[in-house]
Amino acid sequence: MISVAIVDAQTPGNVGTIARAMKNFGLTDLKLVDPPELDPEGEAYGFAGQAREDILPNADEVTFDHLVENYHTVACTATTNEDARKHVRYPFSTPAELAADLERIETDTVVVFGRERVGLTNDELARMDEICSIPASADYPVLNLGQAATIVLYELRSLTVADTQHPDAIERADEQAIEGLYDQFDDFLDAIGHPEEKHDKANRLFRRVLGRAHPTGREVRTLRGLVRKAAMHSRD
């Protein structure tokens, strides 16, 4: 199970924003360390969207020690150090790398976000099991707390969301239909008088384009109809 913790948030709206991102990406368990007052009529609930109905009111107020003692902890920080001799902020993973790593293990994990202005302290980071950082521009790597959480939780969606509004995979047309399209394209080259010595190159380019596109059955049928009509008109 993956939980989310926010340490010492200063702005109730950011707590609501993170709760909403949790709802978007299939997480339900929110832990709050030293939270601000979360007024049901205030901005936290106003920013939470549908998360105001379950995630936010069911959030647990816990201590930092509780997170360390009961979870595999992942600290999220914008500022890192690529010097391997300094282990507080190094090594670190990107959110995508974190998702791939967590996919291999079965343990209760909490992703921990810090304060809006200063994030997590070095002492807090030293107690975390892993460090995660978003690879942003070196000129301005610090993200808003709500934005950072949304990016990290988005990358974890493969572990937390069973169904999305997007299909899992493209329903690629069957190979016979695609090969038929390649044959028709070759006929089309004949019909428009494309030089014979250039047929192989044109066919190869067309095959490469379609190979990367992974067309659906409907797309292939439509293309075959268009190529057939174009060839007929060229011969007329």
C-alpha angles and dihedrals in degrees: 000000000000118000130183125225130191117199120210097333111193098198122057090206091065091054089053092047092052091047088053092050088051089054090049093054103037104261121132111171114087123181122194125199114196093340126188118250109288105208112195086222094046138086097279091065091036092058096041099077110192090349086079087076099058120350099050100043091045095049114129121228106219140160126258088244089058091058093049095045098045108032145047096250128218116188118206116211137161096208116069138167121226093197105110090207090068108067102179095084099014140111099031137173131220116238091257091051090047091055091052091049096048090049088068097054137061110213139111106271131187122199107212126208123188139207124319096241106031105014118206119347123241089250090055093045090051089063094051122099096218139014123221124190133177112234099234131158114302088224092062113005098159114103130193109267094243092047093050093050092049092053094048094046091047090058090050093054093103087065098041109033120070097183132018133182088257123077116250094233143010113258095230117204116257115269096245091059091048092048088051089055090052090052091050091049089055089051088049090055088054091048094053093045097246108177111269093226089059097050095092093053094046092047091048092051091048090050092050093050093050091043091059094042098056093207121211123238092259092050092051092049090050093048092048090053092049094046091048093051092045091052092049092050091048091055094047 
